[in-house]
C-alpha cells in the first residue's frame, strides 16, 4: 500500500513534471517567439532609423544645394542689378549724346541761316555798289559832258547851260509826244485786233453744231483766255442740258464772261497797259544797267561774287562734314543702343531662368519638409512600438516570475525531480540572463532611439527654421527681381523712345543734309546763271561801248551843228520865250483838266453804281439827274446825228422800255423786232454802219430785254472800232525850220499831246461787284470809264467828247480842249 501510494506519488510527480516540462516548453516557445518578434521589431526599427538618417542626410544635402543656389541666384541678381545700372548709365549717355547731336544740328541750322543772311547781305551790298556805280557814272558823264560842251564852244558856260537846257526841254517834249502817239496807235491797233478776234471766236462758237466748242485763241491775254474758258464751259453745260435755249446760253455766256473779267479785275485796256508798262520798265532797266556798269566795276563785282561764292561753298562743305560726323555719331549710338538692348534681353532671360530655378528649389524644400514631417510621424510610431515591446517584456518577466514561483513550488513539493528541476532552473537562469540582456539591450536601444529621435526633432526644427528663413529670403529676392524686372522694362521702354528719337534725329539730319545739298545746287545754278548774265552783260557792254564810241563821234558833229543852231536861237530868243510861255499855259490847262477828270471820275463811278443796281434789278429807282442830262443832250443834238440813236437806246435801257415803248420811240422796226430804226438816221453814216455790222453778228444780236450794261459795252466797242486819226494842228515855227509840235520826221503832233508828260498810272478807286469788260480807247483821245482799277478809275472823258455828260450837281461842264 505504501508502495502503491509511492507509485501514485511518483506517477503524480512524473505527471506534474511532464506538465511542468510542457509548460516550460510552451513558455520557452512563447518566449522564443516573443524574442524573435522583439528582434524583428528592433531590426525594423533600426532599418526605419537608418531610413530616417538617410532622409535627414538627403534633406541636409538638398538644403546645402538650396543655399548654394540661393547664393548663386543672389550673386546673379546683384550682377543683373549692376548690368541694369550700367545699361541705365549707357541710356543716359545715349540721351546726352542725342541731346548734343540735336544742339549741334541746331547750331548747324543757325550757321546755315547765318550763311543765307550773309548771302542776302552780299546781294544788298552788290545793290548798293551798283547804285554807287550808277551815281558815279552819272556824275562822270555829267562832268564829261559839261567839259566837252565848254571845250567845244567858246561861249560862257552859264549862257550855254541855259540855252542847252531849253533846247533839251524842247527835245524831251517832242520825244514824249512821239512816244505817246506811237503808244496810242499801238494800243488802238491792239484793241481793234482783240475785238476782231473775240467777234470771230464768238461767231465760230455760235455756229458750232457739235458739243465740242472751238479752241480759245492763244493770241489773247491769259486772263481773257481763262474768262473765255469759263464762259465756254457754262455754254457747253447749258447746251447739253437744254439744246433749245441757244439765246439763253449765249446770254449766260456773256454774263459769265463779264463776271469772270470783273472778278479777275482785268480788262483789255488793263492788259495792254500792263504789257506797255512792262516793256517800258524793261527797256528803261536795260538802258540803266548798260549805262551804270563799266568794265572795271564789272570785274570787281565778279571778283566779289566769286569770293562770296567760295565762302558759301566752304561753309556748305563744313556743314556737310559736320552732318557726316553727326551721322556717324548717331550710327555709333544706335549700335551701342542695340548692344544694350541685347544685354537687357539676355538679362531678362537669365532672370526668368533664376525665377524658374527658385520655384524648383521652393518645391524641393516643401517636399523635404513633408518628408521630415513623415519621418517625425514614423519616429513617433516607432516610439509607440518600442513601448509596446517594453510592455510585452514586462509581461514576459511577470509570466517568467510566475513560472519560477510555480517551479519553485513544484521543486519544494517534489524533491524527486531535483535533477530535472536543477536543469530547468539553470535553463531558467540562463533564460533570465538572456532576458535581462535582451532587456538591457532593448533599454539601451530605446535610449539610443530616444536620443536619435530628439536629435532628429532638433534637426527637423532647425530645418524648419532654415526653411522659413530661406522662404523669407526667397520672397525678398523675388521682390528684388520683380523690381529689377520693372526697371528693366522701363529701361527697355526708354530705349525704345530713345531709338525713336535717334531715328527722328537721323531723318532730320538726312533732310537737312538734302536741304544743304539742294542749297549748294541752287547756289551753283545761281552762280552759273550769274556768270552767264555777267558774260552776256560784258559782251553787251563791249558792243554798247563800240556804239557809244561811234555815237560820240556823231555827237561831236551834232554839237558843232548845235552850236550853229544855238547862235540862231540866241538871235531868235523872243520866239523861244513865247514857246515856253505857251508850254506853261498848256501845263496849267493840263492840270486843270486832270482835276476836272478826277471830279468826272467820281461822278461817273456814282452813275455806274446806279447803272449796276438798275441792271441787276435790285431796285426800280431812276437817277433823275442822269435822265435829265441824257434827255437834254439828246434834244441839243442835230436831228441827223447818229448819236441821237445811241442816246435814245441808252435812255430806253435805263427806263426798261418794253417792245411797245421801243416801237413808239422808233427803236424797233416792228413790234418785238430785233432790228432798230430811228427816224432821221442816215444809213451810210460811218458811226452807224459799224453798229449795223455789229448787230448782224451773233454777239450783238441781243434779246429784246437786253440790259443797259450790255448796250453800253456794245456802244463802247463800236466807238473803239471807228476811232479815226487825231486832228493835226499848226504850231509856230522855230529857228531851223522845226515846229514845237513836230516830230523829227516832219509829221505834226496833235495839240492834245504837245504838253503832256509821259504816261502815268491811272487814278481812281474800284467799285465792288461785277463789272462789264471795257475797251481800251475811244475817239478823241478819251479813256473808257472802266480801266484797270474798275468803274470810275480811268483818266476820264476828254472835253469835247460826245459822252462827256454833266454828272455834277453844280451843272459844270468840262473846259474846251
C-alpha positions in Angstrom: 0.0 0.0 0.0 2.9 2.3 0.8 4.3 1.0 -2.5 1.0 1.9 -4.2 1.0 5.3 -2.6 4.6 5.8 -3.6 3.8 4.7 -7.1 0.9 7.1 -7.2 3.0 9.9 -5.8 5.7 9.1 -8.4 3.2 9.0 -11.2 1.7 12.2 -9.9 5.2 13.7 -9.8 6.0 12.5 -13.2 2.7 13.7 -14.5 3.4 17.1 -12.9 6.9 17.1 -14.2 5.6 16.3 -17.6 3.1 19.1 -17.3 5.9 21.4 -16.0 8.1 20.4 -18.9 5.2 21.0 -21.3 4.5 24.3 -19.6 8.2 25.2 -19.8 8.3 24.2 -23.4 5.3 26.3 -24.1 6.8 29.2 -22.1 10.1 28.7 -23.9 8.4 28.6 -27.3 6.4 31.7 -26.4 9.5 33.4 -25.0 11.4 32.5 -28.2 8.5 33.7 -30.3 8.3 37.0 -28.4 12.1 37.3 -28.5 12.0 36.7 -32.3 9.2 39.3 -32.6 11.2 41.7 -30.4 14.3 41.1 -32.6 12.3 41.6 -35.7 10.7 44.8 -34.3 14.2 46.0 -33.3 15.6 45.2 -36.8 12.6 47.0 -38.4 13.1 50.0 -36.0 16.8 50.0 -36.9 16.0 49.9 -40.6 13.5 52.7 -40.3 16.0 54.7 -38.2 18.6 54.2 -41.0 16.0 55.4 -43.5 15.3 58.4 -41.3 19.0 59.1 -41.1 19.3 58.7 -44.9 16.4 61.1 -45.4 17.8 63.6 -43.0 21.2 63.5 -44.8 19.4 63.9 -48.1 17.4 66.8 -46.7 20.6 68.4 -45.4 22.3 67.9 -48.8 19.3 69.4 -50.5 19.3 72.3 -48.1 23.0 72.9 -48.8 22.3 72.8 -52.5 19.4 75.2 -52.0 21.7 77.5 -50.1 24.2 77.4 -52.8 21.5 78.0 -55.4 20.1 80.9 -53.4 23.7 82.4 -53.1 24.2 81.9 -56.8 20.8 83.5 -57.5 21.7 86.4 -55.2 25.0 86.9 -57.0 23.3 86.8 -60.4 20.7 89.2 -59.2 23.4 91.5 -58.0 25.2 91.2 -61.3 22.0 91.8 -63.1 21.4 94.9 -61.0 24.9 96.1 -61.9 24.2 95.4 -65.6 20.9 97.3 -65.3 22.7 100.2 -63.7 25.3 100.1 -66.4 22.5 99.9 -69.0 20.8 102.9 -67.5 24.1 104.8 -67.5 24.5 103.9 -71.2 21.0 105.0 -71.9 21.7 108.3 -70.1 24.9 108.6 -72.1 23.0 108.0 -75.3 20.4 110.6 -74.3 23.1 113.1 -73.6 24.7 112.2 -77.0 21.4 112.7 -78.7 20.9 116.0 -77.0 24.4 117.0 -78.0 23.7 115.9 -81.6 20.4 117.9 -81.5 22.2 121.0 -80.2 24.9 120.5 -82.9 22.2 120.2 -85.6 20.6 123.4 -84.3 24.0 125.0 -84.4 24.4 123.8 -88.0 21.0 125.2 -88.8 21.9 128.5 -87.3 25.1 128.6 -89.2 23.2 127.8 -92.4 20.7 130.6 -91.6 23.7 132.9 -91.0 25.2 131.9 -94.3 21.9 132.7 -96.0 21.8 136.0 -94.2 25.3 136.7 -95.4 24.3 135.9 -99.0 21.4 138.3 -98.6 23.7 141.0 -97.2 26.2 140.4 -100.0 23.3 140.9 -102.5 22.3 144.1 -100.7 25.9 145.3 -100.8 26.0 144.5 -104.5 22.9 146.5 -105.0 24.4 149.4 -103.0 27.6 149.1 -105.1 25.5 149.1 -108.2 23.7 152.3 -107.1 27.0 154.0 -106.2 28.5 153.0 -109.6 25.4 154.4 -111.3 25.7 157.6 -109.3 29.4 157.9 -110.1 28.8 157.1 -113.7 26.1 159.8 -113.9 28.4 162.3 -112.2 31.3 161.4 -114.5 29.1 161.6 -117.6 27.7 165.0 -116.5 31.2 166.3 -115.8 32.5 165.0 -119.1 29.5 166.4 -121.0 30.0 169.8 -119.4 33.7 169.7 -120.1 33.1 168.7 -123.7 30.4 171.4 -124.2 32.6 174.0 -122.6 35.6 172.9 -124.7 33.6 172.7 -127.9 32.0 176.1 -127.6 33.9 179.2 -126.9 30.9 180.8 -125.2 30.5 181.4 -121.5 29.5 178.3 -119.6 26.4 180.0 -117.9 24.7 181.1 -121.1 25.5 177.9 -122.8 24.0 175.8 -120.0 20.8 177.9 -120.0 20.4 177.6 -123.8 21.2 173.9 -123.7 18.6 173.2 -121.0 16.0 175.0 -123.1 16.9 173.0 -126.1 16.8 169.7 -124.2 13.4 170.6 -122.7 12.0 171.1 -126.2 13.5 167.9 -127.4 12.1 166.0 -124.4 8.7 167.4 -125.2 9.0 166.2 -128.8 10.2 162.8 -127.8 7.4 162.3 -125.2 4.8 163.4 -127.8 6.2 161.0 -130.4 6.3 158.1 -127.9 2.7 158.9 -126.7 1.4 159.0 -130.3 3.1 155.7 -131.1 1.7 154.1 -127.9 -1.8 155.4 -128.7 -1.6 153.9 -132.2 -0.3 150.6 -130.9 -3.0 150.5 -128.2 -5.8 151.2 -130.7 -4.5 148.6 -133.1 -4.2 146.0 -130.3 -7.7 146.7 -129.1 -9.1 146.5 -132.6 -7.3 143.2 -133.1 -8.6 141.9 -129.8 -12.2 142.9 -130.7 -11.9 141.3 -134.1 -10.6 138.1 -132.5 -13.4 138.0 -130.0 -16.0 138.6 -132.6 -14.6 135.8 -134.8 -14.4 133.5 -131.9 -18.0 134.0 -130.8 -19.1 133.6 -134.4 -17.4 130.2 -134.5 -18.8 129.4 -131.1 -22.3 130.2 -132.1 -22.0 128.4 -135.5 -20.6 125.2 -134.0 -23.2 122.5 -134.2 -21.4 119.9 -132.1 -20.9 119.8 -128.4 -17.1 120.5 -128.8 -16.5 124.2 -128.7 -13.7 125.7 -130.8 -10.4 126.2 -129.0 -9.7 129.6 -127.3 -7.3 131.7 -129.4 -3.8 131.7 -127.9 -3.1 135.2 -129.1 -5.5 136.6 -126.4 -4.2 137.7 -123.0 -4.0 134.9 -120.3 -6.8 136.4 -118.1 -9.1 136.7 -121.1 -8.3 133.1 -122.1 -9.3 132.0 -118.6 -12.5 134.0 -118.8 -13.4 132.6 -122.2 -12.7 129.1 -120.9 -15.2 129.6 -118.1 -17.7 131.0 -120.5 -17.3 128.1 -122.9 -17.8 125.6 -120.1 -21.0 127.3 -119.0 -22.2 127.5 -122.6 -21.4 123.8 -123.2 -23.1 122.7 -120.0 -26.3 124.6 -120.7 -26.2 123.4 -124.3 -26.1 119.8 -123.1 -28.9 120.4 -120.6 -31.2 122.2 -123.0 -30.4 122.2 -126.7 -33.3 124.6 -127.5 -32.1 127.5 -125.2 -29.5 128.9 -127.6 -30.2 132.5 -126.8 -30.2 131.9 -123.1 -26.9 130.0 -123.3 -25.4 132.9 -125.2 -26.6 135.4 -122.7 -25.4 133.3 -119.9 -22.0 133.0 -121.6 -21.8 136.8 -121.9 -22.7 137.2 -118.2 -20.1 134.6 -117.2 -17.5 136.5 -119.3 -18.4 139.8 -117.6 -18.4 138.1 -114.2 -15.0 136.4 -114.7 -13.5 139.5 -116.1 -14.9 141.6 -113.2 -13.6 139.1 -110.6 -10.2 138.9 -112.2 -10.1 142.6 -112.3 -8.5 142.6 -115.8 -9.8 144.4 -118.9 -8.5 144.7 -122.4 -7.2 148.1 -121.7 -5.5 147.0 -118.5 -3.8 144.1 -120.3 -2.5 146.5 -123.0 -1.4 149.0 -120.3 0.3 146.3 -118.3 2.2 145.0 -121.3 3.2 148.5 -122.3 4.3 149.2 -118.7 6.4 146.1 -118.6 8.0 146.9 -122.0 8.8 150.4 -120.9 10.2 149.2 -117.5 12.3 146.5 -119.2 13.7 149.0 -121.7 14.5 151.5 -119.0 16.1 148.9 -116.8 18.3 147.6 -119.6 19.3 151.1 -120.5 20.1 151.9 -116.9 22.1 148.7 -116.4 24.1 149.3 -119.6 24.8 152.9 -118.6 25.6 152.2 -115.0 28.2 149.5 -115.3 31.7 149.7 -116.8 34.5 147.1 -117.2 36.5 147.8 -114.0 33.4 147.8 -111.8 32.1 144.7 -113.5 35.4 142.9 -112.8 35.3 144.0 -109.2 31.8 142.8 -108.9 32.7 139.5 -110.5 35.6 139.1 -108.1 33.3 139.9 -105.1 30.7 137.4 -106.3 33.4 134.7 -106.7 34.8 135.4 -103.2 31.3 135.2 -101.7 30.5 132.0 -103.7 33.8 130.5 -102.5 32.9 131.4 -98.9 29.4 129.9 -99.3 30.8 126.7 -100.8 33.3 126.4 -98.0 30.6 126.8 -95.4 28.4 124.3 -97.2 31.3 121.8 -97.2 31.9 122.5 -93.5 28.2 121.8 -92.8 28.3 118.6 -94.9 31.4 117.4 -92.9 29.6 118.2 -89.6 26.5 116.4 -90.9 28.6 113.4 -91.8 30.2 113.3 -88.3 26.8 113.6 -86.7 25.5 110.7 -88.9 28.5 108.5 -87.8 27.9 109.5 -84.2 24.2 108.6 -84.5 25.1 105.3 -86.0 27.6 104.6 -83.2 24.9 105.5 -80.6 22.5 103.2 -82.4 25.0 100.3 -82.3 25.5 100.9 -78.6 21.8 101.0 -78.1 21.4 97.7 -79.9 24.1 96.1 -77.7 22.4 97.4 -74.6 19.1 96.0 -75.8 20.7 92.6 -76.4 22.2 92.7 -72.9 18.9 93.6 -71.5 17.2 90.7 -73.3 19.9 88.3 -72.0 19.4 89.7 -68.5 15.7 89.2 -68.7 16.1 85.6 -69.9 18.6 84.9 -67.1 16.2 86.4 -64.5 13.5 84.2 -65.9 15.7 81.1 -65.5 16.6 82.1 -62.0 12.9 82.5 -61.1 12.2 79.0 -62.5 15.2 77.6 -60.5 13.9 79.4 -57.4 10.5 77.9 -58.0 12.1 74.4 -58.3 14.1 74.9 -55.1 11.0 76.0 -53.3 9.1 72.9 -54.5 12.0 70.7 -53.4 12.2 72.4 -50.0 8.4 71.9 -49.5 8.9 68.2 -50.4 11.8 67.9 -47.9 9.6 69.5 -45.3 6.9 67.0 -46.0 9.4 64.1 -45.8 10.7 65.4 -42.5 7.1 65.5 -41.2 6.6 61.9 -42.3 9.8 60.9 -40.6 8.7 62.6 -37.4 5.4 60.6 -37.6 7.4 57.5 -38.3 9.7 58.1 -35.2 6.6 58.6 -33.1 5.2 55.3 -34.4 8.4 53.5 -33.6 8.4 55.0 -30.1 4.9 53.6 -29.6 6.1 50.2 -30.9 9.0 50.3 -28.5 6.7 51.0 -25.6 4.6 48.0 -26.7 7.7 45.8 -26.8 8.7 47.0 -23.3 5.2 46.2 -22.1 5.4 42.7 -23.7 8.8 42.2 -22.0 7.4 43.2 -18.6 4.5 40.8 -19.1 7.0 38.0 -20.1 9.0 38.8 -17.0 5.9 38.6 -14.9 5.0 35.3 -16.5 8.6 34.1 -16.0 8.4 35.0 -12.4 5.1 33.2 -12.1 6.5 30.1 -13.8 9.6 30.4 -11.5 7.3 30.5 -8.5 5.4 27.6 -9.7 8.6 25.8 -10.5 9.9 26.6 -7.0 6.7 25.3 -5.5 7.0 22.2 -7.6 10.6 21.7 -6.5 9.7 22.1 -3.0 6.7 19.8 -3.5 8.6 17.2 -5.4 12.2 16.8 -4.4 12.3 13.7 -6.7 12.6 15.8 -9.8 15.6 17.6 -8.4 17.9 17.0 -11.3 15.4 18.0 -13.8 14.4 20.9 -11.7 18.0 22.0 -11.4 18.3 21.6 -15.1 15.2 23.6 -15.5 16.5 26.1 -13.0 19.7 26.5 -14.9 17.8 26.9 -18.1 15.5 29.4 -16.4 18.5 31.3 -15.0 20.0 31.3 -18.5 16.8 32.5 -19.9 16.6 35.2 -17.3 20.1 36.3 -18.0 19.3 36.3 -21.7 16.1 38.2 -21.0 17.9 40.6 -18.8 20.5 41.1 -21.5 17.8 41.5 -24.0 16.0 43.9 -21.7 19.2 45.9 -21.2 19.9 45.8 -25.0 16.3 47.0 -25.6 16.7 49.7 -22.9 20.0 50.8 -24.5 18.5 50.7 -27.9 15.5 52.6 -26.7 17.8 55.2 -25.1 19.7 55.5 -28.4 16.5 55.7 -30.3 15.2 58.4 -28.0 18.4 60.3 -28.3 18.3 59.9 -32.1 14.7 60.9 -32.1 15.5 64.0 -30.1 18.4 64.8 -32.4 16.1 64.3 -35.4 13.4 66.6 -33.9 16.1 69.2 -33.2 17.3 68.8 -36.8 13.8 69.0 -38.2 13.1 72.2 -36.2 16.4 73.6 -37.5 15.4 72.7 -41.0 12.0 74.3 -40.4 13.7 77.5 -39.2 16.1 77.4 -42.2 13.2 76.8 -44.5 11.3 79.8 -43.0 14.4 82.0 -43.3 15.1 80.9 -46.9 11.4 81.4 -47.8 11.7 85.0 -46.4 14.9 85.5 -48.3 13.4 84.0 -51.4 10.4 86.4 -51.1 12.8 89.3 -50.7 14.8 88.0 -53.7 11.6 87.7 -55.7 10.6 91.3 -54.8 14.1 92.4 -55.8 13.9 90.5 -59.1 10.5 92.0 -59.7 11.8 95.5 -59.0 14.7 94.9 -61.3 12.4 93.4 -63.9 10.2 96.6 -63.8 13.3 98.7 -64.0 14.5 96.6 -67.0 11.1 97.1 -68.7 11.2 100.8 -68.0 14.8 100.9 -69.4 13.5 99.0 -72.4 10.7 101.5 -73.0 13.2 104.3 -72.5 15.4 102.6 -75.0 12.6 102.3 -77.5 11.8 106.0 -77.0 15.5 106.9 -77.4 15.7 104.7 -80.5 12.7 106.6 -82.0 14.3 109.9 -81.0 17.6 108.8 -82.6 15.7 107.7 -85.8 13.9 111.1 -85.8 17.2 113.0 -85.5 18.7 110.8 -88.2 15.8 111.6 -90.5 16.2 115.3 -89.6 19.9 115.1 -90.3 19.2 113.4 -93.6 16.6 116.0 -94.5 18.8 118.9 -93.6 21.7 117.3 -95.5 19.4 117.1 -98.5 18.4 120.7 -98.0 22.1 121.7 -97.8 22.8 119.8 -100.9 19.9 121.5 -102.6 21.1 124.8 -101.4 24.5 124.1 -102.8 22.9 123.1 -106.1 20.9 126.3 -106.1 23.9 128.4 -105.3 25.8 126.7 -108.2 23.0 127.2 -110.5 22.7 130.9 -109.4 26.5 131.3 -109.9 26.3 129.7 -113.3 23.4 131.9 -114.3 25.1 134.9 -112.8 28.3 134.1 -114.7 26.2 133.8 -117.9 24.5 137.1 -117.2 27.8 138.8 -116.5 29.3 137.4 -119.6 26.3 138.5 -121.7 26.4 141.9 -119.9 30.2 142.2 -120.7 29.5 141.4 -124.3 26.6 143.9 -124.4 28.8 146.5 -122.7 31.5 145.9 -125.2 29.0 146.3 -128.1 27.5 149.3 -126.3 31.0 150.8 -125.8 31.6 150.5 -129.5 28.2 152.0 -130.2 28.8 154.8 -127.7 32.2 155.5 -129.3 30.6 155.7 -132.6 27.8 157.9 -131.2 30.4 160.1 -129.6 31.9 160.8 -132.9 28.4 161.6 -134.3 27.6 163.7 -131.3 30.7 165.7 -131.9 29.4 166.5 -135.3 26.0 167.2 -133.9 27.5 169.5 -131.3 29.1 171.6 -134.0 25.8 171.8 -135.8 24.0 172.6 -132.5 26.5 175.5 -131.9 25.5 177.0 -135.2 21.8 176.5 -134.4 22.4 177.9 -130.9 23.7 181.1 -132.4 20.5 181.3 -134.4 18.4 180.5 -131.3 20.2 183.3 -129.5 19.1 185.7 -132.2 15.5 184.3 -132.0 15.2 184.1 -128.2 11.9 186.0 -128.1 10.3 183.1 -130.1 11.7 180.6 -127.6 10.3 182.6 -124.7 7.0 182.7 -126.4 7.0 178.9 -126.8 8.0 178.4 -123.2 5.1 180.7 -122.2 2.7 178.6 -124.3 4.1 175.4 -122.8 3.5 176.8 -119.3 -0.1 177.7 -120.2 -0.6 174.2 -121.7 0.7 172.6 -118.4 -1.7 174.8 -116.4 -4.5 173.7 -118.7 -3.5 170.0 -118.3 -3.5 170.3 -114.5 -7.0 171.9 -114.6 -8.2 169.2 -117.0 -6.8 166.5 -114.7 -8.7 167.9 -111.7 -11.9 168.1 -113.8 -11.2 164.5 -114.9 -10.9 163.4 -111.2 -14.2 165.1 -110.5 -15.8 163.5 -113.5 -14.5 160.1 -112.4 -16.1 160.5 -109.1 -19.5 161.3 -110.6 -19.1 158.6 -113.2 -18.4 156.0 -110.5 -21.6 157.1 -108.8 -23.5 156.8 -112.0 -22.0 153.4 -112.7 -23.2 152.3 -109.3 -26.7 153.4 -110.1 -26.5 151.7 -113.5 -25.3 148.5 -111.9 -28.1 148.5 -109.4 -30.6 149.0 -112.2 -29.0 146.3 -114.4 -29.1 143.8 -111.5 -32.7 144.7 -110.7 -32.0 145.4 -107.1 -34.5 148.4 -107.1 -36.6 150.4 -109.5 -35.2 153.8 -108.7 -34.1 156.0 -111.5 -31.4 158.7 -111.4 -33.4 161.7 -112.4 -30.2 163.8 -112.9 -28.8 161.2 -115.3 -32.0 161.0 -117.3 -32.2 164.8 -117.4 -28.7 165.1 -118.8 -29.3 162.4 -121.3 -32.6 164.0 -122.5 -31.1 167.5 -122.7 -28.1 166.2 -124.7 -30.5 164.2 -126.9 -32.6 167.4 -127.6 -29.5 169.6 -128.2 -28.0 167.2 -130.9 -28.8 167.8 -134.6 -31.6 165.6 -135.9 -29.4 163.9 -138.5 -26.6 163.0 -135.9 -26.3 159.2 -135.3 -25.6 159.9 -131.6 -29.3 160.5 -131.0 -30.0 156.8 -131.8 -27.4 155.6 -129.2 -28.6 158.0 -126.6 -32.2 157.1 -127.1 -31.2 153.4 -126.8 -29.4 154.2 -123.5 -32.4 156.0 -122.2 -34.7 153.1 -123.2 -32.3 150.7 -121.4 -32.3 152.8 -118.2 -36.1 153.1 -118.2 -36.5 149.4 -119.1 -38.8 150.1 -122.1 -40.7 147.2 -123.5 -41.4 146.3 -127.1 -44.3 148.7 -127.3 -42.4 151.7 -125.9 -39.3 150.9 -128.2 -41.6 150.7 -131.2 -43.3 154.1 -130.3 -39.8 155.6 -129.8 -38.6 154.3 -133.1 -36.0 151.9 -131.7 -37.5 148.9 -133.5 -38.9 148.5 -137.0 -41.8 146.2 -135.9 -43.3 145.3 -132.6 -40.9 142.9 -130.9 -38.5 143.0 -133.9 -34.7 142.6 -133.2 -33.6 145.4 -135.5 -33.6 149.1 -134.7 -34.8 152.0 -136.7 -34.7 155.7 -135.8 -36.2 158.5 -137.9 -33.6 160.7 -139.4 -30.8 158.2 -139.0 -28.5 158.1 -142.0 -27.9 154.6 -143.2 -24.5 155.5 -144.7 -23.2 157.2 -141.6 -19.8 155.7 -140.6 -20.8 155.7 -136.9 -24.0 153.8 -137.6 -22.5 151.4 -140.2 -20.3 149.9 -137.5 -23.3 149.4 -135.3 -25.3 147.7 -138.2 -22.3 145.4 -138.8 -22.1 144.5 -135.1 -25.9 144.0 -135.0 -25.7 141.5 -137.8 -23.3 139.3 -135.8 -24.4 136.8 -133.1 -22.6 138.8 -130.5 -24.7 141.9 -131.0 -27.9 140.1 -131.7 -29.0 140.5 -128.1 -32.6 139.7 -127.0 -35.2 142.4 -126.6 -34.7 142.7 -122.9 -31.0 143.5 -123.2 -29.7 145.3 -120.2 -28.3 148.8 -120.1 -24.8 147.5 -119.4 -24.8 145.3 -122.5 -25.8 148.2 -124.7 -23.2 150.4 -123.1 -20.5 147.8 -123.8 -21.6 147.4 -127.4 -21.6 151.2 -127.8 -18.0 151.5 -126.5 -16.9 148.7 -128.8 -18.3 150.4 -131.8 -16.7 153.7 -130.8 -13.3 151.9 -130.5 -13.6 150.3 -133.9 -14.4 153.5 -135.8 -11.8 155.6 -134.0 -10.0 157.8 -136.5 -6.7 159.5 -136.7 -6.3 162.5 -134.3 -6.5 166.0 -135.8 -3.4 167.9 -136.7 -2.6 171.5 -135.7 -0.1 174.0 -136.9 2.4 175.2 -134.4 4.7 178.2 -134.7 8.0 177.7 -136.4 11.2 177.6 -134.5 14.5 178.7 -135.9 16.0 176.0 -138.0 12.7 175.1 -139.7 11.1 173.0 -136.9 7.9 173.5 -135.0 7.1 172.8 -131.3 4.6 170.1 -132.2 6.6 168.5 -135.0 8.3 165.1 -134.9 11.7 164.6 -136.3 10.3 163.1 -139.5 8.3 166.3 -140.2 4.9 165.0 -139.0 2.9 167.1 -136.6 1.7 166.0 -133.2 -1.8 166.6 -132.1 -2.4 169.5 -129.7 -3.5 167.2 -127.0 -0.1 165.6 -126.7 2.2 168.6 -127.2 2.5 169.4 -123.5 1.5 166.1 -121.8 4.1 164.4 -119.6 4.9 160.7 -120.0 2.0 158.2 -119.4 1.2 157.9 -115.7 -0.7 155.2 -113.8 -4.4 155.6 -113.8 -6.1 157.1 -110.8 -9.4 156.2 -109.1 -10.9 153.6 -106.9 -12.6 150.4 -107.9 -16.2 149.8 -107.2 -17.0 146.4 -105.7 -19.2 143.9 -107.6 -19.5 142.6 -111.1 -18.2 144.8 -113.9 -18.6 144.5 -117.7 -15.4 144.4 -119.8 -14.3 147.6 -121.5 -12.4 148.7 -124.5 -9.1 150.5 -124.3 -9.7 153.7 -126.0 -12.4 155.9 -127.6 -12.2 158.6 -130.2 -10.8 162.0 -129.4 -8.2 160.7 -127.0 -10.6 160.0 -124.0 -10.3 156.8 -122.0 -13.1 154.5 -121.1 -14.9 154.7 -117.7 -13.6 151.2 -116.9 -9.9 151.0 -116.6 -7.5 148.6 -114.8 -8.9 149.5 -111.4 -12.7 149.2 -112.1 -15.5 151.7 -112.6 -14.6 155.3 -112.4 -10.8 154.6 -112.2 -9.8 155.7 -115.7 -8.5 159.1 -116.7 -12.0 160.3 -117.6 -13.6 161.7 -120.8 -11.8 164.3 -122.7 -13.5 167.6 -123.2 -15.5 167.7 -126.4 -16.3 164.0 -126.4 -20.0 163.1 -127.1 -20.0 161.1 -123.8 -18.7 163.9 -121.6 -22.1 164.3 -119.9 -22.5 166.6 -117.0 -22.9 164.5 -113.8 -22.1 167.3 -111.5 -24.7 168.7 -109.2 -23.4 172.2 -109.9 -24.0 171.9 -113.6 -20.3 172.4 -114.5 -19.1 171.3 -117.9 -15.5 170.3 -118.9 -13.4 173.1 -120.3 -12.9 173.1 -124.1 -9.8 171.5 -125.5 
